[in-house]
């Protein structure tokens, strides 16, 4: 029997192992790096939206308006200024609800439970706190409120993911809803 030295030399030869290992690890490593970058962009969008809603609430709680701009226009201008470099201000949806006190936030309008089932049924009398003529499960009135009222501002932004691979696993069709909320008490004005 003749012993072939080439086979044992080939088994011991480790040249090229690094290239093979890198070829196996590189795709996973690249996906992780791209995912981290995408996540960082999303966190940046969240931070910018948080700052913009803060700026909007600061403009809104004073009740300030000018002869050329309404309070609503000034609030929207504050959002545009705070987001214009990174987010598309046209894609930001802003809602605000005013309440008489902090304890009223998110609470339904009071009603008389005539049949004692614990739920408001059609026809049961209720107190129309927000003055819109219908029963609401949240008694807040739309708008920026008046002097001394509590206002909840909420901004939503649909962030579009940029990486096709990440789009398949996160969000709906590659869109993640970024939401920011702030509660302020209007100054006396």
C-alpha positions in Angstrom: 0.0 0.0 0.0 1.4 3.4 -1.0 0.7 6.3 1.3 -0.3 9.5 -0.4 1.2 12.5 1.4 -0.8 15.0 -0.6 -4.1 14.0 1.2 -2.7 14.6 4.7 -1.0 17.8 3.6 -4.3 19.0 2.2 -6.1 18.2 5.4 -3.5 20.1 7.4 -3.4 23.1 5.1 -5.4 26.0 6.7 -4.8 28.6 4.0 -8.2 30.0 2.9 -10.1 29.0 6.0 -10.5 32.6 7.0 -12.1 33.4 3.6 -14.5 30.5 3.9 -15.5 31.5 7.5 -15.9 35.1 6.4 -18.1 34.0 3.5 -20.4 32.2 6.0 -20.5 34.9 8.5 -20.6 38.1 6.3 -24.2 37.9 5.2 -25.5 37.6 8.8 -23.1 40.3 10.0 -24.2 42.7 7.2 -27.8 42.1 8.0 -27.2 42.9 11.6 -25.3 46.1 10.8 -28.0 47.2 8.4 -30.7 46.4 10.9 -29.0 48.4 13.6 -28.7 51.4 11.3 -32.4 51.1 10.4 -33.3 50.9 14.1 -31.1 53.9 14.8 -32.9 55.9 12.1 -36.2 54.9 13.6 -35.2 56.0 17.1 -34.0 59.3 15.6 -37.4 59.8 14.0 -39.0 59.1 17.4 -36.8 61.6 19.1 -37.5 64.3 16.5 -41.2 63.7 16.7 -41.1 63.9 20.6 -39.3 67.2 20.3 -41.8 68.5 17.7 -44.8 67.7 19.9 -43.1 69.4 22.8 -42.6 72.5 20.6 -46.2 72.4 19.5 -47.5 72.1 23.1 -45.3 75.1 24.1 -46.8 77.1 21.3 -50.4 75.9 22.1 -50.5 76.3 25.9 -50.0 80.0 25.8 -53.0 80.7 23.6 -50.8 83.1 21.6 -51.9 84.2 18.2 -50.9 87.1 16.0 -52.9 89.4 13.7 -51.6 87.3 10.8 -51.5 83.8 12.3 -54.0 81.8 14.3 -53.0 79.6 17.3 -53.4 76.5 15.0 -51.1 78.0 12.4 -48.5 78.8 15.0 -48.6 75.2 16.4 -48.2 73.7 13.0 -45.4 76.1 12.2 -43.6 74.9 15.4 -43.9 71.3 14.2 -42.6 72.1 10.8 -39.7 73.9 12.2 -38.8 71.1 14.6 -39.1 68.3 12.0 -38.2 69.8 8.6 -34.7 68.6 8.4 -35.5 64.9 9.0 -39.2 64.2 8.8 -41.7 65.3 6.2 -44.0 67.7 8.1 -46.8 67.0 5.7 -47.0 63.4 6.8 -47.4 64.3 10.5 -50.9 64.0 11.8 -51.6 66.0 14.9 -54.6 65.7 17.2 -55.4 67.4 20.4 -58.1 67.0 23.0 -59.0 69.4 25.8 -60.1 68.3 29.3 -61.3 70.1 32.4 -58.9 68.3 34.7 -56.3 65.5 34.6 -58.7 62.9 36.0 -60.9 63.3 33.0 -58.3 62.2 30.4 -59.4 59.0 28.6 -62.7 58.7 30.6 -66.1 58.3 28.9 -68.8 60.8 29.3 -71.0 60.1 32.4 -74.3 58.4 31.7 -77.3 57.1 33.7 -77.4 53.3 33.5 -81.1 52.8 33.5 -81.0 49.0 33.0 -78.1 48.5 35.4 -76.0 46.4 32.9 -72.8 48.5 33.4 -72.7 49.7 29.8 -74.3 52.7 28.1 -77.0 51.5 25.7 -78.7 53.5 23.0 -81.3 55.8 24.5 -79.8 56.0 28.0 -79.2 59.7 29.1 -75.7 61.0 29.3 -73.9 64.3 30.1 -72.4 65.8 26.9 -69.2 67.0 28.5 -67.5 67.9 25.2 -70.6 69.5 23.7 -70.6 67.6 20.4 -74.1 66.2 20.7 -73.2 62.5 20.8 -72.0 60.1 23.5 -68.2 59.6 23.4 -66.0 57.0 25.1 -63.5 59.9 25.6 -64.9 63.1 27.0 -62.2 65.3 25.6 -63.2 68.1 23.3 -61.2 68.4 20.0 -59.0 71.4 19.9 -56.4 73.3 21.9 -58.6 74.1 24.8 -59.0 77.4 26.7 -57.3 79.0 29.6 -56.4 76.6 32.4 -57.6 73.4 30.6 -55.6 70.2 30.2 -54.7 69.4 26.6 -53.4 66.1 25.3 -51.4 66.5 22.0 -50.7 63.4 20.0 -48.6 63.3 16.8 -48.3 60.3 14.5 -45.8 59.7 11.7 -45.6 56.7 9.3 -41.9 56.0 9.0 -41.0 54.0 5.9 -38.2 51.5 6.4 -35.5 51.8 3.8 -34.0 48.3 3.8 -36.0 45.7 1.8 -34.8 42.9 4.1 -35.9 44.7 7.3 -39.3 45.7 5.7 -40.3 42.0 5.5 -39.9 41.5 9.3 -40.9 44.9 10.8 -44.1 46.9 10.4 -46.9 46.7 8.0 -45.6 46.8 4.4 -42.4 48.3 5.7 -44.2 51.1 7.5 -43.8 51.7 11.3 -46.1 54.1 13.0 -44.2 56.5 15.3 -46.3 58.1 18.0 -45.6 60.8 20.5 -47.9 62.2 23.2 -47.7 65.0 25.7 -50.1 66.4 28.3 -49.9 70.0 29.2 -52.0 72.5 31.2 -52.8 75.7 29.4 -51.6 78.9 30.9 -54.1 81.5 32.1 -54.8 83.7 29.1 
